[in-house]
């Protein structure tokens, strides 16, 4: 974060209301999380979380509330260092940074006056247990909230007149800092979060992480003044981080097309079938793939019918030019066991036009050797034309194309409302009767 802090030529002595504190450790509370060495380290104790949280320590107390003072420095970086030191005892919520950038004077604009700004920037911090939970009366959640309406807060400003960093700190909390209940209600300390992130990145399983966070050799060191930090780590936290890490690992390069190229090499090394003829910013972009198991299912159970489900504008990172999103095509067969749709291939394309769909169908046919008896899709003429073009060399043996009844009914309903107005419901009822009729409708 870049920020210009002007240095004034005139040095003003600290105000009486904001006495100068040369050593911030004189006012900043000591860290409440600390490390204890596990005695007789063995292979079983390596890698365990040996961090502890102080319990029942004396709360901070000063003659006045709020406490006001000046700290060394006059830059945003030095203010953030003080903020980091404060957050080692209480995990303060860091609110939005407020900035008053010095404006260039424009001679053409009239000076409207007004009160000059007091500071160039301000860092606001709020107790993590501030405010109250406004839970919906229909909510089924019953767990207690960490919010208890605590009014403690502090901020650091760059005071313009004195060119110094001033702190205002309301230090009185309405809850028992350092108690077991407060530790449970609070977030994990940064050092514990770092340990947990390292275990997730290393690929450790959820059960192994839980065992390492609550090792018997560490729990045996607990006493009346220290509780193991691992007790606050739960299954849901680990599961969330593992899922988040999986999403992060999906992107192998900051450039989407380079990332897809790396994915192509990885998938092909694992015997996946990949079609990536054009990996560049173009309407002809395509990236299609299926696994060995999906190919096996397609060959074994995809002879009768395959279904194409199109989802347009499905990718939200706008990696194509002019902010255009990619389209996703899912190719499915009927699962022989459940009777539901079973995906056997996916394809991302830069366009939903006939050319892209034709490209996918030709690749699927040539790579698997499967020619189905029928193809079903939504009411998209591009897919209908692509199916006809992809199997045109088979003449009478080409698969028939069907439209999905759900999409047919949906399209009929929309058109009926548009053209028939008040008689739309009647027309839809009649059309549904024709569609589901058991009688021969060839004369119609």
ZALUM-952219 format. One record per residue (C-alpha): x, y, z. Coordinates in steps of 0.05 Angstrom, whole numbers, padded with zeros to 5 digits. Example, Ala and Ser with C-alpha at 12.3 -4.5 7.8 and 13.67 -1.06 7.14 Angstrom:
! ZALUM-952219
<r x="00246" y="-00090" z="00156"/>
<r x="00273" y="-00021" z="00143"/>
! end
This chain:
! ZALUM-952219
<r x="00000" y="00000" z="00000"/>
<r x="00032" y="00065" z="-00021"/>
<r x="00016" y="00128" z="00016"/>
<r x="00049" y="00196" z="00015"/>
<r x="00064" y="00224" z="00084"/>
<r x="00089" y="00295" z="00082"/>
<r x="00147" y="00313" z="00129"/>
<r x="00138" y="00381" z="00159"/>
<r x="00198" y="00425" z="00170"/>
<r x="00172" y="00449" z="00237"/>
<r x="00176" y="00398" z="00293"/>
<r x="00122" y="00408" z="00345"/>
<r x="00129" y="00378" z="00415"/>
<r x="00077" y="00325" z="00434"/>
<r x="00014" y="00352" z="00466"/>
<r x="00001" y="00346" z="00540"/>
<r x="-00061" y="00306" z="00523"/>
<r x="-00019" y="00259" z="00481"/>
<r x="00045" y="00246" z="00520"/>
<r x="00103" y="00214" z="00482"/>
<r x="00116" y="00139" z="00494"/>
<r x="00186" y="00122" z="00470"/>
<r x="00178" y="00047" z="00481"/>
<r x="00110" y="00019" z="00459"/>
<r x="00120" y="-00043" z="00502"/>
<r x="00106" y="00002" z="00562"/>
<r x="00033" y="00006" z="00541"/>
<r x="00021" y="-00052" z="00493"/>
<r x="-00001" y="-00116" z="00529"/>
<r x="00044" y="-00177" z="00524"/>
<r x="00026" y="-00231" z="00473"/>
<r x="-00023" y="-00281" z="00501"/>
<r x="00000" y="-00339" z="00457"/>
<r x="00067" y="-00371" z="00472"/>
<r x="00106" y="-00435" z="00458"/>
<r x="00127" y="-00489" z="00507"/>
<r x="00179" y="-00541" z="00487"/>
<r x="00154" y="-00612" z="00490"/>
<r x="00202" y="-00652" z="00535"/>
<r x="00237" y="-00714" z="00507"/>
<r x="00221" y="-00699" z="00435"/>
<r x="00206" y="-00762" z="00397"/>
<r x="00182" y="-00778" z="00327"/>
<r x="00110" y="-00778" z="00353"/>
<r x="00117" y="-00707" z="00380"/>
<r x="00149" y="-00674" z="00319"/>
<r x="00102" y="-00630" z="00280"/>
<r x="00052" y="-00622" z="00336"/>
<r x="00023" y="-00555" z="00356"/>
<r x="00059" y="-00536" z="00420"/>
<r x="00027" y="-00467" z="00426"/>
<r x="-00010" y="-00446" z="00489"/>
<r x="-00058" y="-00390" z="00507"/>
<r x="-00051" y="-00351" z="00572"/>
<r x="-00111" y="-00361" z="00618"/>
<r x="-00132" y="-00315" z="00674"/>
<r x="-00080" y="-00261" z="00664"/>
<r x="-00089" y="-00193" z="00696"/>
<r x="-00129" y="-00147" z="00650"/>
<r x="-00097" y="-00082" z="00627"/>
<r x="-00114" y="-00021" z="00668"/>
<r x="-00095" y="00052" z="00662"/>
<r x="-00112" y="00115" z="00702"/>
<r x="-00156" y="00143" z="00646"/>
<r x="-00203" y="00113" z="00595"/>
<r x="-00191" y="00128" z="00539"/>
<r x="-00116" y="00127" z="00541"/>
<r x="-00084" y="00177" z="00494"/>
<r x="-00010" y="00179" z="00476"/>
<r x="00040" y="00192" z="00419"/>
<r x="00084" y="00136" z="00391"/>
<r x="00149" y="00140" z="00352"/>
<r x="00145" y="00150" z="00277"/>
<r x="00102" y="00187" z="00228"/>
<r x="00088" y="00139" z="00171"/>
<r x="00034" y="00089" z="00154"/>
<r x="00082" y="00031" z="00159"/>
<r x="00102" y="00050" z="00231"/>
<r x="00028" y="00057" z="00249"/>
<r x="00015" y="-00013" z="00222"/>
<r x="00073" y="-00041" z="00264"/>
<r x="00039" y="-00014" z="00326"/>
<r x="-00026" y="-00045" z="00302"/>
<r x="00008" y="-00112" z="00294"/>
<r x="00036" y="-00108" z="00364"/>
<r x="-00033" y="-00093" z="00393"/>
<r x="-00063" y="-00152" z="00356"/>
<r x="-00017" y="-00202" z="00390"/>
<r x="-00057" y="-00198" z="00454"/>
<r x="-00128" y="-00183" z="00427"/>
<r x="-00148" y="-00201" z="00356"/>
<r x="-00176" y="-00132" z="00341"/>
<r x="-00219" y="-00124" z="00279"/>
<r x="-00183" y="-00078" z="00231"/>
<r x="-00233" y="-00031" z="00200"/>
<r x="-00226" y="00009" z="00136"/>
<r x="-00166" y="00055" z="00129"/>
<r x="-00187" y="00128" z="00126"/>
<r x="-00143" y="00174" z="00084"/>
<r x="-00142" y="00249" z="00073"/>
<r x="-00096" y="00257" z="00014"/>
<r x="-00068" y="00328" z="00006"/>
<r x="-00102" y="00360" z="-00053"/>
<r x="-00068" y="00402" z="-00105"/>
<r x="-00090" y="00473" z="-00104"/>
<r x="-00127" y="00496" z="-00166"/>
<r x="-00123" y="00571" z="-00178"/>
<r x="-00185" y="00569" z="-00221"/>
<r x="-00228" y="00539" z="-00166"/>
<r x="-00252" y="00583" z="-00110"/>
<r x="-00230" y="00564" z="-00040"/>
<r x="-00295" y="00549" z="-00002"/>
<r x="-00259" y="00547" z="00064"/>
<r x="-00282" y="00497" z="00116"/>
<r x="-00246" y="00461" z="00172"/>
<r x="-00178" y="00434" z="00150"/>
<r x="-00167" y="00359" z="00160"/>
<r x="-00137" y="00338" z="00227"/>
<r x="-00100" y="00276" z="00201"/>
<r x="-00073" y="00247" z="00136"/>
<r x="-00093" y="00175" z="00153"/>
<r x="-00128" y="00137" z="00208"/>
<r x="-00126" y="00063" z="00226"/>
<r x="-00189" y="00042" z="00264"/>
<r x="-00193" y="-00021" z="00306"/>
<r x="-00253" y="-00052" z="00341"/>
<r x="-00259" y="-00107" z="00393"/>
<r x="-00275" y="-00174" z="00358"/>
<r x="-00334" y="-00181" z="00405"/>
<r x="-00366" y="-00114" z="00388"/>
<r x="-00438" y="-00105" z="00368"/>
<r x="-00495" y="-00155" z="00377"/>
<r x="-00520" y="-00213" z="00334"/>
<r x="-00585" y="-00197" z="00298"/>
<r x="-00607" y="-00269" z="00286"/>
<r x="-00670" y="-00283" z="00245"/>
<r x="-00728" y="-00308" z="00287"/>
<r x="-00735" y="-00365" z="00237"/>
<r x="-00662" y="-00387" z="00243"/>
<r x="-00649" y="-00457" z="00269"/>
<r x="-00579" y="-00439" z="00292"/>
<r x="-00574" y="-00442" z="00368"/>
<r x="-00499" y="-00434" z="00380"/>
<r x="-00478" y="-00373" z="00421"/>
<r x="-00450" y="-00313" z="00385"/>
<r x="-00381" y="-00282" z="00400"/>
<r x="-00414" y="-00213" z="00395"/>
<r x="-00429" y="-00184" z="00463"/>
<r x="-00432" y="-00109" z="00450"/>
<r x="-00362" y="-00093" z="00474"/>
<r x="-00344" y="-00019" z="00467"/>
<r x="-00268" y="-00026" z="00468"/>
<r x="-00232" y="00004" z="00408"/>
<r x="-00170" y="00043" z="00388"/>
<r x="-00145" y="00083" z="00329"/>
<r x="-00079" y="00110" z="00304"/>
<r x="-00077" y="00175" z="00265"/>
<r x="-00022" y="00215" z="00232"/>
<r x="-00033" y="00283" z="00265"/>
<r x="-00018" y="00337" z="00214"/>
<r x="-00002" y="00394" z="00261"/>
<r x="00050" y="00355" z="00301"/>
<r x="00072" y="00308" z="00245"/>
<r x="00066" y="00249" z="00293"/>
<r x="00027" y="00185" z="00306"/>
<r x="-00027" y="00193" z="00359"/>
<r x="-00064" y="00136" z="00392"/>
<r x="-00132" y="00138" z="00425"/>
<r x="-00149" y="00073" z="00462"/>
<r x="-00213" y="00054" z="00498"/>
<r x="-00184" y="-00005" z="00535"/>
<r x="-00243" y="-00027" z="00580"/>
<r x="-00277" y="-00091" z="00554"/>
<r x="-00344" y="-00117" z="00579"/>
<r x="-00321" y="-00190" z="00576"/>
<r x="-00268" y="-00228" z="00613"/>
<r x="-00205" y="-00226" z="00570"/>
<r x="-00164" y="-00289" z="00576"/>
<r x="-00220" y="-00333" z="00603"/>
<r x="-00235" y="-00401" z="00572"/>
<r x="-00301" y="-00377" z="00545"/>
<r x="-00268" y="-00316" z="00513"/>
<r x="-00215" y="-00359" z="00481"/>
<r x="-00268" y="-00405" z="00451"/>
<r x="-00308" y="-00346" z="00425"/>
<r x="-00248" y="-00312" z="00393"/>
<r x="-00214" y="-00325" z="00327"/>
<r x="-00151" y="-00366" z="00322"/>
<r x="-00086" y="-00327" z="00335"/>
<r x="-00045" y="-00313" z="00273"/>
<r x="00011" y="-00360" z="00295"/>
<r x="-00040" y="-00417" z="00302"/>
<r x="-00071" y="-00400" z="00235"/>
<r x="-00002" y="-00403" z="00204"/>
<r x="00011" y="-00472" z="00233"/>
<r x="-00056" y="-00496" z="00209"/>
<r x="-00045" y="-00468" z="00138"/>
<r x="00023" y="-00503" z="00134"/>
<r x="-00009" y="-00570" z="00151"/>
<r x="-00064" y="-00561" z="00099"/>
<r x="-00013" y="-00541" z="00046"/>
<r x="00029" y="-00602" z="00062"/>
<r x="-00030" y="-00646" z="00044"/>
<r x="-00043" y="-00674" z="00113"/>
<r x="-00112" y="-00704" z="00124"/>
<r x="-00164" y="-00675" z="00171"/>
<r x="-00156" y="-00730" z="00222"/>
<r x="-00080" y="-00723" z="00223"/>
<r x="-00085" y="-00648" z="00233"/>
<r x="-00133" y="-00657" z="00291"/>
<r x="-00086" y="-00707" z="00323"/>
<r x="-00027" y="-00661" z="00315"/>
<r x="-00065" y="-00601" z="00343"/>
<r x="-00087" y="-00638" z="00405"/>
<r x="-00029" y="-00684" z="00418"/>
<r x="-00029" y="-00719" z="00487"/>
<r x="00043" y="-00697" z="00498"/>
<r x="00022" y="-00624" z="00491"/>
<r x="-00043" y="-00630" z="00530"/>
<r x="-00004" y="-00659" z="00588"/>
<r x="00032" y="-00592" z="00595"/>
<r x="-00032" y="-00553" z="00608"/>
<r x="-00040" y="-00519" z="00675"/>
<r x="-00084" y="-00467" z="00709"/>
<r x="-00051" y="-00410" z="00671"/>
<r x="-00042" y="-00442" z="00602"/>
<r x="-00088" y="-00480" z="00556"/>
<r x="-00067" y="-00513" z="00491"/>
<r x="-00086" y="-00470" z="00430"/>
<r x="-00102" y="-00532" z="00391"/>
<r x="-00166" y="-00542" z="00432"/>
<r x="-00197" y="-00485" z="00392"/>
<r x="-00185" y="-00519" z="00325"/>
<r x="-00247" y="-00555" z="00299"/>
<r x="-00264" y="-00602" z="00243"/>
<r x="-00303" y="-00549" z="00204"/>
<r x="-00244" y="-00501" z="00204"/>
<r x="-00197" y="-00554" z="00176"/>
<r x="-00248" y="-00577" z="00124"/>
<r x="-00259" y="-00505" z="00101"/>
<r x="-00184" y="-00493" z="00093"/>
<r x="-00175" y="-00558" z="00054"/>
<r x="-00231" y="-00540" z="00007"/>
<r x="-00204" y="-00469" z="-00001"/>
<r x="-00135" y="-00496" z="-00015"/>
<r x="-00163" y="-00543" z="-00069"/>
<r x="-00195" y="-00483" z="-00104"/>
<r x="-00129" y="-00445" z="-00100"/>
<r x="-00089" y="-00503" z="-00130"/>
<r x="-00137" y="-00506" z="-00189"/>
<r x="-00103" y="-00443" z="-00218"/>
<r x="-00033" y="-00464" z="-00240"/>
<r x="-00014" y="-00397" z="-00271"/>
<r x="-00038" y="-00325" z="-00268"/>
<r x="-00052" y="-00329" z="-00343"/>
<r x="-00113" y="-00372" z="-00355"/>
<r x="-00088" y="-00401" z="-00421"/>
<r x="-00020" y="-00419" z="-00391"/>
<r x="-00057" y="-00451" z="-00333"/>
<r x="-00099" y="-00492" z="-00381"/>
<r x="-00036" y="-00514" z="-00418"/>
<r x="-00007" y="-00540" z="-00353"/>
<r x="-00072" y="-00575" z="-00337"/>
<r x="-00071" y="-00608" z="-00406"/>
<r x="-00001" y="-00637" z="-00393"/>
<r x="-00022" y="-00661" z="-00324"/>
<r x="-00087" y="-00694" z="-00346"/>
<r x="-00055" y="-00727" z="-00407"/>
<r x="00000" y="-00755" z="-00361"/>
<r x="-00056" y="-00789" z="-00322"/>
<r x="-00088" y="-00819" z="-00385"/>
<r x="-00144" y="-00768" z="-00390"/>
<r x="-00167" y="-00749" z="-00460"/>
<r x="-00160" y="-00674" z="-00473"/>
<r x="-00181" y="-00632" z="-00532"/>
<r x="-00147" y="-00564" z="-00532"/>
<r x="-00134" y="-00546" z="-00604"/>
<r x="-00140" y="-00471" z="-00593"/>
<r x="-00116" y="-00445" z="-00525"/>
<r x="-00116" y="-00371" z="-00539"/>
<r x="-00161" y="-00310" z="-00534"/>
<r x="-00207" y="-00327" z="-00592"/>
<r x="-00280" y="-00344" z="-00605"/>
<r x="-00253" y="-00412" z="-00628"/>
<r x="-00223" y="-00426" z="-00559"/>
<r x="-00240" y="-00496" z="-00534"/>
<r x="-00218" y="-00539" z="-00475"/>
<r x="-00253" y="-00607" z="-00470"/>
<r x="-00234" y="-00668" z="-00429"/>
<r x="-00258" y="-00734" z="-00399"/>
<r x="-00227" y="-00786" z="-00353"/>
<r x="-00211" y="-00859" z="-00369"/>
<r x="-00270" y="-00881" z="-00327"/>
<r x="-00316" y="-00833" z="-00364"/>
<r x="-00292" y="-00861" z="-00430"/>
<r x="-00307" y="-00931" z="-00405"/>
<r x="-00378" y="-00911" z="-00385"/>
<r x="-00389" y="-00876" z="-00452"/>
<r x="-00367" y="-00937" z="-00492"/>
<r x="-00407" y="-00985" z="-00449"/>
<r x="-00471" y="-00946" z="-00438"/>
<r x="-00471" y="-00888" z="-00488"/>
<r x="-00492" y="-00925" z="-00551"/>
<r x="-00566" y="-00906" z="-00546"/>
<r x="-00566" y="-00832" z="-00529"/>
<r x="-00521" y="-00776" z="-00507"/>
<r x="-00547" y="-00710" z="-00479"/>
<r x="-00516" y="-00641" z="-00486"/>
<r x="-00529" y="-00590" z="-00432"/>
<r x="-00505" y="-00519" z="-00447"/>
<r x="-00491" y="-00466" z="-00395"/>
<r x="-00473" y="-00399" z="-00424"/>
<r x="-00432" y="-00345" z="-00389"/>
<r x="-00410" y="-00395" z="-00337"/>
<r x="-00340" y="-00370" z="-00320"/>
<r x="-00337" y="-00306" z="-00279"/>
<r x="-00264" y="-00286" z="-00286"/>
<r x="-00274" y="-00254" z="-00356"/>
<r x="-00209" y="-00282" z="-00384"/>
<r x="-00233" y="-00272" z="-00456"/>
<r x="-00228" y="-00205" z="-00491"/>
<r x="-00279" y="-00150" z="-00480"/>
<r x="-00301" y="-00182" z="-00414"/>
<r x="-00333" y="-00241" z="-00450"/>
<r x="-00347" y="-00304" z="-00410"/>
<r x="-00337" y="-00375" z="-00432"/>
<r x="-00392" y="-00426" z="-00444"/>
<r x="-00394" y="-00494" z="-00412"/>
<r x="-00421" y="-00556" z="-00447"/>
<r x="-00435" y="-00618" z="-00406"/>
<r x="-00443" y="-00684" z="-00444"/>
<r x="-00482" y="-00737" z="-00407"/>
<r x="-00510" y="-00807" z="-00414"/>
<r x="-00564" y="-00843" z="-00375"/>
<r x="-00535" y="-00877" z="-00314"/>
<r x="-00554" y="-00951" z="-00319"/>
<r x="-00562" y="-00956" z="-00243"/>
<r x="-00596" y="-00892" z="-00222"/>
<r x="-00630" y="-00872" z="-00287"/>
<r x="-00604" y="-00801" z="-00279"/>
<r x="-00555" y="-00762" z="-00321"/>
<r x="-00482" y="-00783" z="-00316"/>
<r x="-00430" y="-00733" z="-00342"/>
<r x="-00379" y="-00765" z="-00388"/>
<r x="-00345" y="-00702" z="-00415"/>
<r x="-00340" y="-00627" z="-00405"/>
<r x="-00321" y="-00572" z="-00453"/>
<r x="-00306" y="-00498" z="-00445"/>
<r x="-00313" y="-00456" z="-00508"/>
<r x="-00304" y="-00384" z="-00527"/>
<r x="-00369" y="-00385" z="-00566"/>
<r x="-00435" y="-00423" z="-00565"/>
<r x="-00441" y="-00421" z="-00641"/>
<r x="-00449" y="-00482" z="-00685"/>
<r x="-00375" y="-00486" z="-00702"/>
<r x="-00354" y="-00496" z="-00629"/>
<r x="-00407" y="-00550" z="-00615"/>
<r x="-00389" y="-00585" z="-00681"/>
<r x="-00315" y="-00585" z="-00659"/>
<r x="-00332" y="-00618" z="-00593"/>
<r x="-00377" y="-00672" z="-00623"/>
<r x="-00326" y="-00690" z="-00677"/>
<r x="-00272" y="-00696" z="-00623"/>
<r x="-00317" y="-00739" z="-00579"/>
<r x="-00333" y="-00785" z="-00637"/>
<r x="-00261" y="-00793" z="-00661"/>
<r x="-00230" y="-00801" z="-00592"/>
<r x="-00281" y="-00852" z="-00565"/>
<r x="-00307" y="-00885" z="-00629"/>
<r x="-00379" y="-00880" z="-00603"/>
<r x="-00436" y="-00862" z="-00650"/>
<r x="-00501" y="-00857" z="-00610"/>
<r x="-00569" y="-00872" z="-00637"/>
<r x="-00596" y="-00805" z="-00614"/>
<r x="-00573" y="-00738" z="-00586"/>
<r x="-00616" y="-00695" z="-00540"/>
<r x="-00606" y="-00621" z="-00524"/>
<r x="-00644" y="-00558" z="-00507"/>
<r x="-00679" y="-00516" z="-00560"/>
<r x="-00614" y="-00488" z="-00588"/>
<r x="-00611" y="-00488" z="-00664"/>
<r x="-00535" y="-00484" z="-00661"/>
<r x="-00532" y="-00552" z="-00626"/>
<r x="-00583" y="-00581" z="-00674"/>
<r x="-00543" y="-00559" z="-00735"/>
<r x="-00478" y="-00582" z="-00703"/>
<r x="-00505" y="-00652" z="-00690"/>
<r x="-00527" y="-00657" z="-00763"/>
<r x="-00459" y="-00633" z="-00788"/>
<r x="-00418" y="-00678" z="-00741"/>
<r x="-00451" y="-00742" z="-00766"/>
<r x="-00470" y="-00721" z="-00837"/>
<r x="-00424" y="-00773" z="-00868"/>
<r x="-00465" y="-00829" z="-00838"/>
<r x="-00528" y="-00812" z="-00879"/>
<r x="-00585" y="-00856" z="-00855"/>
<r x="-00544" y="-00883" z="-00797"/>
<r x="-00534" y="-00814" z="-00767"/>
<r x="-00563" y="-00805" z="-00697"/>
<r x="-00631" y="-00773" z="-00691"/>
<r x="-00635" y="-00706" z="-00654"/>
<r x="-00687" y="-00694" z="-00600"/>
<r x="-00704" y="-00632" z="-00561"/>
<r x="-00710" y="-00637" z="-00485"/>
<r x="-00784" y="-00635" z="-00466"/>
<r x="-00771" y="-00590" z="-00407"/>
<r x="-00740" y="-00537" z="-00452"/>
<r x="-00795" y="-00546" z="-00504"/>
<r x="-00848" y="-00533" z="-00451"/>
<r x="-00809" y="-00474" z="-00425"/>
<r x="-00802" y="-00443" z="-00494"/>
<r x="-00876" y="-00455" z="-00510"/>
<r x="-00897" y="-00422" z="-00445"/>
<r x="-00855" y="-00360" z="-00458"/>
<r x="-00881" y="-00353" z="-00529"/>
<r x="-00953" y="-00365" z="-00507"/>
<r x="-00948" y="-00309" z="-00456"/>
<r x="-00917" y="-00263" z="-00508"/>
<r x="-00967" y="-00276" z="-00564"/>
<r x="-01031" y="-00303" z="-00533"/>
<r x="-01034" y="-00259" z="-00470"/>
<r x="-01096" y="-00280" z="-00430"/>
<r x="-01104" y="-00347" z="-00466"/>
<r x="-01032" y="-00369" z="-00452"/>
<r x="-01051" y="-00416" z="-00395"/>
<r x="-01106" y="-00449" z="-00437"/>
<r x="-01058" y="-00459" z="-00495"/>
<r x="-01005" y="-00488" z="-00448"/>
<r x="-01056" y="-00538" z="-00420"/>
<r x="-01077" y="-00560" z="-00490"/>
<r x="-01005" y="-00567" z="-00512"/>
<r x="-00987" y="-00608" z="-00450"/>
<r x="-01046" y="-00653" z="-00466"/>
<r x="-01020" y="-00664" z="-00537"/>
<r x="-00949" y="-00677" z="-00513"/>
<r x="-00968" y="-00729" z="-00460"/>
<r x="-01025" y="-00760" z="-00499"/>
<r x="-01022" y="-00836" z="-00509"/>
<r x="-01061" y="-00833" z="-00574"/>
<r x="-01031" y="-00831" z="-00644"/>
<r x="-01020" y="-00758" z="-00665"/>
<r x="-00991" y="-00772" z="-00735"/>
<r x="-01051" y="-00739" z="-00768"/>
<r x="-01036" y="-00674" z="-00732"/>
! end
